[in-house]
Amino acid sequence: MDNNFRNSDDGDLEGKEHPNPDYLFPRLFYQNISRTRERLCIIVLNNPKMFRKLLMIKENEMIR
């Protein structure tokens, strides 16, 4: 996940508009992670805000 992704004020995942109108970054992301069968690895590149958000989500899941 690079700087094409961010969280909205409501906490929803948003993506920048893709030059090709047939591609929507958030939908492509959800489509790809929903196909994961065993292990999911997310790479965050040059997007520290998204990285912090993902760490917070992971920490909350580990506490439960």
Secondary structure in CASP SS format (residue, H / E / C, confidence):
PFRMAT SS
TARGET T0000
AUTHOR 0000-0000-0000
METHOD secondary structure of the structure
MODEL  1
M C 1.00
D C 1.00
N C 1.00
N C 1.00
F E 1.00
R E 1.00
N E 1.00
S C 1.00
D C 1.00
D C 1.00
G C 1.00
D C 1.00
L E 1.00
E E 1.00
G E 1.00
K C 1.00
E E 1.00
H C 1.00
P C 1.00
N C 1.00
P C 1.00
D C 1.00
Y C 1.00
L E 1.00
F H 1.00
P H 1.00
R H 1.00
L H 1.00
F H 1.00
Y H 1.00
Q H 1.00
N H 1.00
I H 1.00
S H 1.00
R C 1.00
T C 1.00
R C 1.00
E C 1.00
R C 1.00
L C 1.00
C C 1.00
I C 1.00
I C 1.00
V C 1.00
L C 1.00
N C 1.00
N C 1.00
P H 1.00
K H 1.00
M H 1.00
F H 1.00
R H 1.00
K H 1.00
L H 1.00
L H 1.00
M H 1.00
I H 1.00
K H 1.00
E H 1.00
N H 1.00
E H 1.00
M H 1.00
I H 1.00
R C 1.00
END
